[in-house]
Structures are given as structure tokens and as C-alpha cells.
């Protein structure tokens, strides 16, 4: 098979998170360097007599999680401030996460995920001069949509 000419990279992906007081999305791409979107379908196994040894699988419970890494920043209106405030002040609130791949141009894929902030970890390491990385997980709390950016 010939290699596809439509392969893209993640250099210009855009990651947006809704603020607590409005539906306005804040672009946290400038502090984010990893977002792992995992689509899961829970499958249960059943076996019957005379089934030839092969299992029958039943599914239907779907889930989406987004594991992310951001850099620690002291500026307001950036990723750390937004996520820390969400965690400390509105821990049970559902907010939209929007991820545009490969960028935010017409024709790109747009994932819109209503999520809760499951966990948020700030790792401090005195043995390195590298920027502080913070990790966490958004977990689906509604119905996701995946579409194409039209305008």
C-alpha cells in the first residue's frame, strides 16, 4: 500500500477549555504539549455451550477520556489558573473541552467533549531546570460530538 499523503502532525492543534462563569472557551494550546484522547467501548464476554470455544461480546458502554500535560504558568487566563480554579472552586462542574486537529482551519476535525476534571497533578522536581509540567484527566460527562470545522 502506498503511504497516505493526508497524514498530519499535532504541531498546530488547538485545545480550548470553557471558563466557569460563561460558555466562552479559553485557548490553552500555548501551555499544552500533550493531549491523549482515549475512546473506550466496554465489552463484556459471554460463552455458551456448543459455541466452539469462541466468546460472544456485548458492548454499549462508551467513554472518552483526555489525559493532558500543561506547563506551569503564573499568568492569569492561562491553563494552570483555569484548571486550578476549576478543581478548587467548581470540582463537580461539567465544562466543554474542544480540540481541533490538525488546526482550527476549515476542514479540520473538531472534538467537543462535555467533561469533568477528574484529576490534576502538579509535579515539582528540584533536580531539573525544565519547566514544571502538570498532568490531569478530563472525563466525559455527557455526549461527545466529532465534526468538521465548516466556517
C-alpha positions in Angstrom: 0.0 0.0 0.0 1.2 3.5 -0.8 1.7 5.8 2.1 -1.1 8.3 2.6 -0.5 11.9 1.6 -3.1 13.1 4.1 -1.1 12.3 7.3 -1.0 15.3 9.7 1.0 16.2 12.8 -0.1 17.7 16.0 2.0 20.9 15.9 -0.9 23.3 15.4 -3.7 21.5 17.3 -5.9 23.8 19.3 -7.2 22.9 22.8 -9.9 25.0 24.3 -11.5 24.8 27.8 -14.7 26.6 28.9 -14.5 29.0 31.8 -16.7 28.6 34.9 -18.7 31.8 34.5 -19.5 31.6 30.8 -19.5 29.3 27.8 -16.6 31.2 26.5 -13.7 28.9 25.5 -10.2 29.7 26.5 -7.3 28.6 24.3 -4.8 26.7 26.5 -2.8 25.4 23.5 0.2 27.7 24.4 0.7 25.9 27.6 -0.3 22.4 26.5 2.1 19.9 24.9 0.2 16.6 25.2 -3.5 15.6 24.9 -4.3 11.8 24.7 -7.9 11.3 23.6 -9.0 7.8 24.5 -12.2 6.3 23.1 -13.3 3.3 25.0 -16.1 0.7 24.5 -16.7 -1.6 27.5 -17.1 -5.1 26.2 -18.4 -8.0 28.2 -17.7 -11.6 27.4 -20.2 -14.4 27.3 -19.7 -18.1 26.4 -22.4 -20.7 25.7 -22.3 -24.5 25.4 -21.6 -25.6 21.9 -20.2 -22.2 20.9 -17.0 -23.6 19.6 -14.9 -22.1 22.3 -15.2 -18.6 20.9 -16.6 -15.8 23.0 -19.6 -13.6 22.2 -19.0 -10.0 23.1 -21.6 -7.5 24.2 -20.8 -3.8 24.3 -22.5 -0.5 24.5 -21.0 1.4 27.4 -18.8 4.0 25.7 -16.5 6.5 27.3 -14.0 9.2 26.4 -11.1 10.5 28.5 -8.5 13.1 27.7 -5.2 12.9 29.5 -3.2 16.1 29.2 0.0 17.8 30.1 0.4 21.6 30.6 3.2 23.8 31.6 3.0 25.7 34.9 2.5 29.4 34.2 2.0 32.3 36.6 -0.1 34.3 34.2 -3.9 34.8 34.6 -6.2 33.4 31.9 -3.8 30.6 31.0 -4.2 26.8 31.5 -2.9 26.4 35.1 -5.1 29.2 36.5 -8.1 27.9 34.7 -7.7 24.3 35.7 -6.7 25.0 39.3 -9.7 27.3 39.8 -11.9 24.6 38.2 -10.5 22.0 40.6 -10.6 24.1 43.8 -13.8 26.1 43.3 -16.1 24.1 40.9 -14.9 20.5 41.3 -18.2 18.9 40.1 -18.9 21.2 37.3 -19.2 20.0 33.7 -17.4 22.1 31.1 -16.8 21.8 27.4 -13.4 20.8 26.1 -12.8 21.5 22.4 -9.9 20.0 20.5 -9.2 20.9 16.8 -7.0 18.6 14.8 -4.7 19.3 12.9 -5.5 23.0 13.5 -8.5 25.4 13.7 -8.9 25.8 9.9 -11.9 24.9 7.8 -11.9 21.2 7.1 -10.2 20.2 10.4 -11.7 17.8 12.9 -13.4 19.3 15.9 -13.9 17.2 19.1 -16.3 18.8 21.6 -16.5 16.9 24.9 -18.5 17.9 27.9 -16.2 16.8 30.7 -15.4 16.9 34.4 -11.9 17.4 35.6 -11.1 14.1 37.2 -7.6 14.7 38.5 -4.9 17.4 38.3 -1.3 16.9 39.3 1.5 19.4 39.7 4.9 17.7 39.7 7.7 19.7 41.3 11.2 18.4 40.8 14.1 20.3 42.3 16.6 18.3 40.3 15.9 19.8 36.9 15.7 23.2 35.3 13.0 22.1 32.9 9.6 23.8 33.0 7.2 22.4 35.6 4.7 20.0 34.0 1.2 19.5 35.3 -0.9 16.5 34.2 -4.5 15.6 34.5 -7.5 13.9 33.1 -10.8 15.1 31.7 -13.6 12.5 31.8 -16.7 12.6 29.7 -19.9 13.8 31.4 -22.3 14.0 28.5 -22.5 13.2 24.8 -19.4 14.0 22.7 -19.5 15.3 19.2 -16.9 14.9 16.5 -17.4 17.0 13.4 -15.6 19.0 10.7 -15.0 22.8 11.1 -17.2 24.4 8.4 -16.5 28.1 8.9 
